[in-house]
Amino acid sequence: MKAFIQVMLAVAFTALLSVSVLADKDKVKKEITFVDDTTVNGTVVKAGDYELKFNEQTGEMNIMRGSKVVAKATAHVETQSARSKATEYRIVANELVSVTLGGSNKQLVLSSSSASGSQ
């Protein structure tokens, strides 16, 4: 009986672990460091270390420091031909335009209203 309970607990734990892995399939978390103050969708983000969180299903990207959301933007994923070794970002006129995710061939392209209106 004890062995049966141990097996059932192991099966339940494995099932729970599988569900949590599947739940995070469309979510991305990356560390990002801004060398200079940068604007993200109209919000100025001070230079420093942040965590980037992106939900592929909703297109919502958050720049976070600790548990606080510092800036939000909408983005979409574009697939590149080659994998990037490191997380990199592209800034045009002090506005964050895209983030290339290290270790993958995905690039997050921001669709911020302030970046599309100015040139």
PAMARNU-687669 format. One record per residue (C-alpha): residue in three letters; x, y, z. Coordinates in Angstrom, 1 decimal. Example, Ala and Ser with C-alpha at 12.3 -4.5 7.8 and 13.67 -1.06 7.14 Angstrom:
BEGIN
ATOM code     px     py     pz
ATOM  ALA   12.3   -4.5    7.8
ATOM  SER   13.7   -1.1    7.1
***
This chain:
BEGIN
ATOM code     px     py     pz
ATOM  MET    0.0    0.0    0.0
ATOM  LYS    2.9    2.4    0.8
ATOM  ALA    4.5    1.7   -2.5
ATOM  PHE    1.2    2.4   -4.3
ATOM  ILE    0.9    5.8   -2.6
ATOM  GLN    4.5    6.7   -3.5
ATOM  VAL    3.8    5.8   -7.1
ATOM  MET    0.6    7.8   -7.2
ATOM  LEU    2.4   10.8   -5.6
ATOM  ALA    5.2   10.6   -8.2
ATOM  VAL    2.6   10.4  -11.0
ATOM  ALA    0.7   13.4   -9.6
ATOM  PHE    3.9   15.4   -9.2
ATOM  THR    5.0   14.7  -12.8
ATOM  ALA    1.5   15.7  -14.1
ATOM  LEU    1.6   18.9  -12.2
ATOM  LEU    5.1   19.7  -13.5
ATOM  SER    4.0   19.0  -17.1
ATOM  VAL    1.1   21.3  -16.8
ATOM  SER    3.3   24.2  -15.4
ATOM  VAL    5.7   23.7  -18.3
ATOM  LEU    2.9   23.8  -20.9
ATOM  ALA    1.4   26.9  -19.2
ATOM  ASP    4.7   28.8  -19.6
ATOM  LYS    5.2   27.7  -23.3
ATOM  ASP    4.1   31.0  -24.7
ATOM  LYS    5.7   33.2  -22.0
ATOM  VAL    9.2   34.6  -22.3
ATOM  LYS   11.4   35.9  -19.5
ATOM  LYS   14.8   37.5  -20.2
ATOM  GLU   17.2   39.8  -18.3
ATOM  ILE   17.8   43.0  -20.1
ATOM  THR   20.2   45.9  -19.3
ATOM  PHE   19.7   49.4  -20.6
ATOM  VAL   22.9   51.3  -20.9
ATOM  ASP   21.1   54.7  -21.3
ATOM  ASP   17.7   55.9  -20.4
ATOM  THR   15.3   54.5  -23.0
ATOM  THR   11.7   55.2  -23.9
ATOM  VAL    9.4   52.2  -24.0
ATOM  ASN    5.9   53.0  -25.5
ATOM  GLY    6.1   56.5  -24.2
ATOM  THR    7.5   55.6  -20.7
ATOM  VAL   11.1   56.6  -19.9
ATOM  VAL   13.0   53.7  -18.4
ATOM  LYS   16.1   54.6  -16.5
ATOM  ALA   19.4   52.9  -17.3
ATOM  GLY   19.9   49.7  -15.4
ATOM  ASP   19.0   46.0  -15.1
ATOM  TYR   15.4   44.8  -15.7
ATOM  GLU   13.5   41.7  -16.4
ATOM  LEU   11.6   41.5  -19.7
ATOM  LYS    8.4   39.4  -19.7
ATOM  PHE    6.5   38.7  -22.9
ATOM  ASN    3.2   36.8  -23.3
ATOM  GLU    3.1   35.5  -26.9
ATOM  GLN   -0.7   34.8  -26.7
ATOM  THR   -1.6   38.4  -25.7
ATOM  GLY    1.3   40.2  -27.2
ATOM  GLU    1.9   42.0  -23.9
ATOM  MET    5.5   42.9  -23.0
ATOM  ASN    6.4   44.2  -19.6
ATOM  ILE    9.7   45.7  -18.4
ATOM  MET   10.0   44.9  -14.7
ATOM  ARG   12.2   45.8  -11.8
ATOM  GLY   11.5   43.3   -9.1
ATOM  SER    7.8   42.8   -9.0
ATOM  LYS    7.0   46.3  -10.3
ATOM  VAL    6.0   46.9  -13.9
ATOM  VAL    8.1   49.9  -15.1
ATOM  ALA    6.8   50.0  -18.7
ATOM  LYS    4.3   48.1  -20.9
ATOM  ALA    4.2   47.7  -24.7
ATOM  THR    2.5   45.6  -27.3
ATOM  ALA    4.8   43.5  -29.5
ATOM  HIS    4.7   40.7  -32.0
ATOM  VAL    7.2   37.9  -32.7
ATOM  GLU    9.2   37.8  -35.9
ATOM  THR   11.3   34.7  -36.7
ATOM  GLN   14.9   35.3  -37.8
ATOM  SER   17.0   32.9  -39.9
ATOM  ALA   19.7   32.5  -37.2
ATOM  ARG   19.7   32.1  -33.5
ATOM  SER   21.0   35.0  -31.4
ATOM  LYS   23.7   34.2  -28.8
ATOM  ALA   22.7   37.0  -26.5
ATOM  THR   19.7   39.1  -25.8
ATOM  GLU   20.0   42.4  -27.8
ATOM  TYR   17.8   45.4  -28.3
ATOM  ARG   17.5   48.0  -31.0
ATOM  ILE   16.7   51.7  -30.2
ATOM  VAL   15.8   54.3  -32.7
ATOM  ALA   15.6   58.0  -31.6
ATOM  ASN   15.8   56.9  -27.9
ATOM  GLU   12.8   54.6  -28.4
ATOM  LEU   13.0   50.8  -27.9
ATOM  VAL   12.0   49.2  -31.3
ATOM  SER   12.8   45.5  -30.9
ATOM  VAL   14.4   42.9  -28.7
ATOM  THR   16.2   39.9  -30.0
ATOM  LEU   15.9   37.0  -27.6
ATOM  GLY   19.2   35.3  -26.8
ATOM  GLY   19.3   31.6  -27.4
ATOM  SER   16.5   31.7  -29.9
ATOM  ASN   15.7   32.9  -33.4
ATOM  LYS   12.8   35.1  -32.1
ATOM  GLN   12.7   38.9  -32.2
ATOM  LEU   10.1   40.9  -30.4
ATOM  VAL    9.0   43.9  -32.5
ATOM  LEU    7.3   46.6  -30.5
ATOM  SER    4.2   48.3  -32.0
ATOM  SER    4.2   51.3  -29.7
ATOM  SER    2.1   54.3  -30.8
ATOM  SER    4.8   56.9  -30.0
ATOM  ALA    7.5   55.1  -32.1
ATOM  SER    5.3   54.7  -35.1
ATOM  GLY    4.2   58.4  -35.1
ATOM  SER    7.7   60.0  -35.0
ATOM  GLN   10.6   59.7  -37.4
***
